[in-house]
């Protein structure tokens, strides 16, 4: 029996280290840093020998890019989208938000290339720009640009998986706060789990992914299906795919509810747990190859 490749935390650490040490930070008003991120991602894809291309759009006279790589490409194949945004909100390292997600995305690509899963659908890996304010919830977001292009080209989309903040954990008692007492009664009190966030409209897709991700996982995988896309349900790139009727969910560590470093200068690499991050990727990868 061939032993399957697993996520390597050192590779993920290297990715996060590069992203968090860029100066100036990789925010929308520092295009030179954003270009360095794009070059880094493209170079990683060249090492792997995977096809990739750049999707660009203009905002206020600047050109921004999504970097897209495809596994098992083919005309008229159904398509699974896996994405993460690489920009930050301001002058901050952005280790959890969202260097962790980008590292997860890149490591997932590496697992696909190393394991060569036999699937009958195409997987597109998309590194997005302009997820953060002031463009959040607008049609300038890279994920909106990408989702709209899928719709325009009548692509048969299985669904979208979003990595956003997958690196901050704690095993301390009562380390996981909640916005309501109702949620606190339903979910763990320790901040050592990862959660899939979706909405009830796409519940079948979400539950299928959850079952496959949680099966034999070495990290506790939880799921929440909100009633609709308001409030906590739609706070990242996955929500743009809902606008075009596509299945989509987010893999998340509960973001600012858990992580006190959210959008702060203290969102640094030393606050991340790369052992747990690697298990998030291993578990998500297993679910991605079961459609």
ZIHUFEN-V226361 format. One record per pair of residues at least 24 apart in sequence whose ideal C-beta (glycine too) atoms are under 10 Angstrom apart, sorted by the first residue. I is the first residue (numbers start at 1). J is the second residue. If there is no record, write none. Layout:
BEGIN
[[I	J] [I	J]]
END
This chain:
BEGIN
[[2	115] [2	116] [3	115] [4	111] [4	114] [4	115] [4	117] [4	282] [4	285] [4	286] [5	110] [5	111] [5	112] [5	113] [5	114] [5	115] [5	116] [5	282] [5	285] [6	107] [6	111] [6	114] [6	115] [6	278] [6	279] [6	281] [6	282] [6	285] [7	103] [7	104] [7	107] [7	108] [7	110] [7	111] [7	274] [7	277] [7	278] [7	279] [7	280] [7	281] [7	282] [7	283] [7	284] [7	285] [8	107] [8	110] [8	111] [8	114] [8	274] [8	278] [8	281] [9	103] [9	107] [9	272] [9	273] [9	274] [9	275] [9	276] [9	277] [9	278] [9	279] [9	281] [10	274] [10	278] [11	44] [11	103] [11	106] [11	107] [11	110] [11	274] [11	278] [12	99] [12	100] [12	102] [12	103] [12	104] [12	106] [12	107] [12	110] [12	166] [12	167] [12	272] [12	274] [12	277] [12	278] [12	280] [12	281] [13	103] [13	269] [13	272] [13	274] [13	277] [13	278] [14	44] [14	103] [14	106] [15	40] [15	41] [15	44] [15	99] [15	100] [15	102] [15	103] [15	104] [15	105] [15	106] [15	107] [16	93] [16	94] [16	95] [16	96] [16	99] [16	100] [16	101] [16	102] [16	103] [16	104] [16	167] [16	268] [16	269] [16	272] [16	274] [16	277] [17	93] [17	95] [17	99] [17	103] [17	269] [18	44] [18	99] [18	102] [18	103] [19	86] [19	88] [19	93] [19	94] [19	95] [19	98] [19	99] [19	100] [19	102] [19	103] [19	269] [20	88] [20	92] [20	93] [20	94] [20	95] [20	96] [20	99] [20	100] [20	267] [20	268] [20	269] [20	270] [20	272] [21	93] [21	99] [21	269] [22	88] [22	93] [22	94] [22	99] [23	91] [23	93] [24	91] [25	87] [25	88] [25	89] [25	90] [25	91] [25	92] [25	93] [25	94] [25	265] [26	86] [26	87] [26	88] [26	92] [26	93] [26	94] [26	98] [26	99] [26	102] [26	129] [26	132] [27	87] [27	88] [27	89] [27	90] [27	91] [27	92] [27	94] [27	130] [27	132] [27	133] [28	59] [28	60] [28	62] [28	64] [28	87] [28	88] [28	89] [28	90] [28	129] [28	130] [28	131] [28	132] [28	133] [28	134] [28	135] [28	140] [29	60] [29	62] [29	90] [29	91] [29	134] [30	87] [30	88] [30	91] [31	62] [31	63] [31	64] [31	65] [31	129] [33	87] [33	88] [34	62] [34	63] [34	64] [34	65] [34	86] [34	87] [34	88] [34	129] [34	130] [35	63] [35	64] [35	65] [37	65] [37	67] [37	86] [37	87] [37	99] [37	102] [37	127] [37	129] [38	64] [38	65] [38	66] [38	67] [38	86] [38	127] [38	129] [39	67] [40	67] [40	86] [40	102] [40	106] [40	127] [41	65] [41	67] [41	68] [41	69] [41	86] [41	102] [41	105] [41	106] [41	109] [41	125] [41	127] [42	67] [42	69] [42	127] [44	69] [44	106] [44	107] [44	109] [44	110] [45	69] [45	106] [45	109] [45	110] [45	113] [45	125] [45	127] [47	110] [47	113] [48	106] [48	109] [48	110] [48	112] [48	113] [48	114] [49	113] [50	109] [50	110] [50	112] [50	113] [50	125] [52	109] [52	124] [52	125] [52	127] [54	127] [55	126] [55	128] [55	129] [55	142] [55	145] [55	146] [55	149] [56	129] [56	142] [56	145] [57	129] [57	130] [57	139] [57	140] [57	141] [57	142] [57	144] [57	145] [57	146] [57	148] [57	149] [58	140] [59	129] [59	130] [59	134] [59	135] [59	138] [59	140] [59	141] [59	145] [60	135] [60	140] [62	130] [63	129] [64	128] [64	129] [64	130] [64	135] [64	140] [64	141] [64	142] [64	145] [65	127] [65	128] [65	129] [65	130] [65	142] [65	145] [66	126] [66	127] [66	128] [66	129] [66	130] [66	141] [66	142] [66	143] [66	145] [66	146] [66	149] [67	105] [67	125] [67	126] [67	127] [67	128] [67	129] [67	142] [68	124] [68	125] [68	126] [68	127] [68	128] [68	146] [68	149] [69	105] [69	106] [69	109] [69	112] [69	113] [69	123] [69	124] [69	125] [69	126] [69	127] [70	122] [70	123] [70	124] [70	125] [70	126] [71	108] [71	109] [71	112] [71	113] [71	116] [71	117] [71	119] [71	121] [71	122] [71	123] [71	124] [71	125] [71	288] [71	289] [72	112] [72	116] [72	117] [72	118] [72	119] [72	120] [72	121] [72	122] [72	123] [73	122] [73	123] [73	124] [74	120] [74	121] [74	122] [75	122] [76	122] [76	154] [76	155] [76	156] [77	119] [77	120] [77	121] [77	122] [77	123] [77	155] [77	156] [77	158] [78	119] [78	120] [78	121] [78	122] [78	155] [78	156] [78	157] [78	158] [78	159] [78	291] [79	121] [79	122] [79	123] [79	124] [79	150] [79	155] [79	156] [79	157] [79	158] [79	159] [79	160] [79	246] [80	119] [80	121] [80	122] [80	123] [80	124] [80	125] [80	157] [80	158] [80	159] [80	160] [80	161] [80	247] [80	288] [80	289] [80	291] [81	122] [81	123] [81	124] [81	125] [81	126] [81	143] [81	146] [81	147] [81	150] [81	155] [81	157] [81	158] [81	159] [81	160] [81	161] [81	162] [81	237] [81	238] [81	241] [81	246] [81	247] [81	248] [82	108] [82	109] [82	112] [82	123] [82	124] [82	125] [82	126] [82	159] [82	160] [82	161] [82	162] [82	163] [82	251] [82	284] [82	285] [82	288] [83	124] [83	125] [83	126] [83	127] [83	128] [83	131] [83	142] [83	143] [83	146] [83	147] [83	160] [83	161] [83	162] [83	163] [83	164] [83	236] [83	237] [83	238] [83	240] [83	241] [83	248] [83	250] [84	108] [84	125] [84	126] [84	127] [84	128] [84	131] [84	143] [84	161] [84	162] [84	163] [84	164] [84	165] [84	166] [84	236] [84	237] [84	251] [85	126] [85	127] [85	128] [85	129] [85	130] [85	131] [85	132] [85	136] [85	141] [85	142] [85	143] [85	162] [85	163] [85	164] [85	236] [85	237] [86	127] [86	128] [86	129] [86	130] [86	131] [86	142] [87	127] [87	128] [87	129] [87	130] [87	131] [87	132] [87	135] [87	141] [87	142] [88	131] [88	132] [88	263] [88	267] [89	131] [89	132] [89	133] [89	134] [89	136] [89	262] [89	263] [89	264] [89	267] [90	132] [90	133] [90	263] [90	264] [90	265] [91	265] [92	261] [92	262] [92	263] [92	264] [92	265] [92	266] [92	267] [92	268] [93	261] [93	264] [93	265] [93	266] [93	267] [93	268] [93	269] [93	271] [94	132] [94	165] [94	261] [94	262] [94	263] [94	264] [94	265] [94	267] [94	268] [95	165] [95	167] [95	168] [95	259] [95	261] [95	266] [95	267] [95	268] [95	269] [95	270] [95	271] [95	272] [96	164] [96	165] [96	166] [96	167] [96	168] [96	253] [96	255] [96	256] [96	258] [96	259] [96	261] [96	262] [96	267] [96	268] [96	269] [96	271] [96	272] [96	277] [97	131] [97	132] [97	164] [97	165] [97	167] [97	168] [97	236] [97	253] [97	255] [97	256] [97	259] [97	261] [97	262] [97	263] [97	264] [97	267] [98	128] [98	131] [98	132] [98	162] [98	163] [98	164] [98	165] [98	166] [98	167] [98	236] [98	237] [98	255] [98	267] [99	165] [99	167] [99	267] [99	268] [99	269] [99	272] [100	163] [100	164] [100	165] [100	166] [100	167] [100	168] [100	253] [100	267] [100	269] [100	271] [100	272] [100	273] [100	274] [100	277] [100	280] [101	127] [101	128] [101	131] [101	162] [101	163] [101	164] [101	165] [101	166] [101	167] [101	236] [101	237] [101	250] [101	251] [101	252] [101	277] [102	127] [102	128] [102	163] [102	164] [103	163] [103	166] [103	167] [103	272] [103	274] [103	277] [103	278] [103	281] [104	163] [104	164] [104	165] [104	166] [104	167] [104	251] [104	277] [104	278] [104	280] [104	281] [104	284] [104	285] [105	161] [105	162] [105	163] [105	166] [105	281] [106	163] [106	281] [107	163] [107	277] [107	278] [107	280] [107	281] [107	282] [107	284] [107	285] [108	161] [108	163] [108	280] [108	281] [108	282] [108	284] [108	285] [108	288] [109	285] [110	281] [110	285] [111	281] [111	282] [111	284] [111	285] [111	286] [111	288] [111	289] [112	285] [112	288] [112	289] [115	285] [115	289] [117	285] [117	286] [117	288] [117	289] [117	290] [118	289] [119	288] [119	289] [119	290] [119	291] [120	291] [121	156] [121	157] [121	158] [121	289] [121	291] [122	155] [122	156] [122	158] [123	158] [123	161] [123	288] [123	289] [123	291] [124	150] [124	155] [124	157] [124	160] [125	161] [126	160] [126	162] [126	237] [128	162] [128	164] [128	236] [128	237] [128	240] [130	237] [131	162] [131	164] [131	235] [131	236] [131	237] [131	240] [132	263] [133	263] [136	235] [136	236] [136	237] [136	239] [137	234] [137	235] [137	239] [137	240] [138	240] [139	240] [139	243] [141	236] [141	237] [141	239] [141	240] [142	237] [142	240] [143	236] [143	237] [143	238] [143	239] [143	240] [143	241] [143	243] [143	248] [144	237] [144	239] [144	240] [144	241] [144	243] [144	244] [145	240] [146	237] [146	240] [146	241] [147	237] [147	238] [147	239] [147	240] [147	241] [147	242] [147	243] [147	244] [147	245] [147	246] [147	248] [148	240] [148	241] [148	243] [148	244] [149	244] [150	241] [150	244] [150	246] [151	241] [151	243] [151	244] [151	245] [151	246] [152	244] [155	244] [155	246] [157	241] [157	244] [157	245] [157	246] [157	247] [157	248] [158	205] [158	246] [158	247] [158	288] [158	291] [159	198] [159	202] [159	205] [159	206] [159	208] [159	209] [159	238] [159	241] [159	246] [159	247] [159	248] [159	249] [159	288] [159	291] [160	202] [160	205] [160	237] [160	238] [160	239] [160	240] [160	241] [160	242] [160	244] [160	246] [160	247] [160	248] [160	249] [160	250] [161	196] [161	205] [161	209] [161	213] [161	238] [161	241] [161	247] [161	248] [161	249] [161	250] [161	251] [161	284] [161	287] [161	288] [162	196] [162	197] [162	236] [162	237] [162	238] [162	239] [162	240] [162	241] [162	248] [162	249] [162	250] [162	251] [162	252] [163	236] [163	237] [163	238] [163	250] [163	251] [163	252] [163	277] [163	280] [163	281] [163	284] [164	197] [164	235] [164	236] [164	237] [164	238] [164	250] [164	251] [164	252] [164	253] [164	255] [165	194] [165	235] [165	236] [165	250] [165	251] [165	252] [165	253] [165	254] [165	255] [165	256] [165	258] [165	259] [165	262] [165	267] [166	194] [166	250] [166	251] [166	252] [166	253] [166	272] [166	273] [166	276] [166	277] [166	280] [166	281] [166	284] [167	194] [167	253] [167	259] [167	267] [167	269] [167	271] [167	272] [167	273] [167	274] [167	276] [167	277] [167	280] [168	253] [168	254] [168	255] [168	258] [168	259] [168	260] [168	261] [168	262] [168	267] [168	271] [168	272] [168	273] [168	276] [168	277] [169	193] [169	194] [169	219] [169	220] [169	253] [169	258] [169	259] [169	271] [169	272] [169	273] [169	275] [169	276] [169	277] [169	280] [170	253] [170	258] [170	259] [170	273] [171	273] [171	276] [175	258] [176	253] [176	254] [176	257] [176	258] [177	254] [177	257] [177	258] [177	260] [178	254] [178	257] [178	258] [179	231] [179	232] [179	254] [179	257] [183	224] [183	232] [183	254] [183	257] [186	222] [186	224] [187	220] [187	222] [187	223] [187	224] [187	254] [188	220] [188	222] [190	220] [191	253] [191	254] [191	257] [191	258] [191	259] [192	219] [192	220] [192	253] [192	273] [192	276] [193	219] [193	220] [193	221] [193	222] [193	253] [193	254] [193	258] [193	276] [193	280] [194	219] [194	220] [194	221] [194	222] [194	223] [194	251] [194	252] [194	253] [194	254] [194	276] [194	277] [194	279] [194	280] [194	283] [194	284] [195	220] [195	221] [195	222] [195	223] [195	224] [195	249] [195	250] [195	251] [195	252] [195	253] [195	254] [195	255] [195	257] [195	258] [196	221] [196	222] [196	223] [196	224] [196	225] [196	249] [196	250] [196	251] [196	252] [196	284] [196	287] [197	222] [197	223] [197	224] [197	225] [197	226] [197	232] [197	233] [197	234] [197	235] [197	236] [197	238] [197	239] [197	248] [197	249] [197	250] [197	251] [197	252] [197	254] [197	255] [198	223] [198	224] [198	225] [198	226] [198	229] [198	233] [198	234] [198	238] [198	242] [198	247] [198	248] [198	249] [198	250] [199	224] [199	225] [199	226] [199	227] [199	228] [199	229] [199	230] [199	233] [199	234] [199	238] [199	239] [199	242] [199	248] [199	249] [200	225] [200	226] [200	227] [200	228] [200	233] [201	225] [201	226] [201	227] [201	228] [201	229] [201	242] [201	245] [201	247] [202	238] [202	241] [202	242] [202	245] [202	246] [202	247] [202	248] [202	249] [203	247] [203	249] [204	247] [205	246] [205	247] [205	248] [205	249] [205	291] [206	247] [206	248] [206	249] [207	249] [208	247] [208	287] [208	290] [208	291] [209	247] [209	249] [209	251] [209	284] [209	287] [209	288] [209	290] [209	291] [210	249] [210	287] [211	287] [211	290] [212	283] [212	284] [212	286] [212	287] [212	288] [212	289] [212	290] [212	291] [213	251] [213	280] [213	282] [213	283] [213	284] [213	285] [213	286] [213	287] [213	288] [213	290] [214	283] [214	286] [214	287] [215	283] [215	286] [215	287] [215	290] [216	282] [216	283] [216	286] [217	279] [217	280] [217	282] [217	283] [217	284] [217	286] [217	287] [218	275] [218	276] [218	278] [218	279] [218	280] [218	282] [218	283] [219	273] [219	275] [219	276] [219	277] [219	278] [219	279] [219	280] [219	281] [219	282] [219	283] [220	276] [220	279] [221	251] [221	279] [221	280] [221	283] [221	284] [221	287] [222	254] [223	249] [224	249] [224	252] [224	254] [225	249] [232	256] [232	257] [251	280] [251	281] [251	283] [251	284] [251	287] [252	280] [253	277] [253	280]]
END
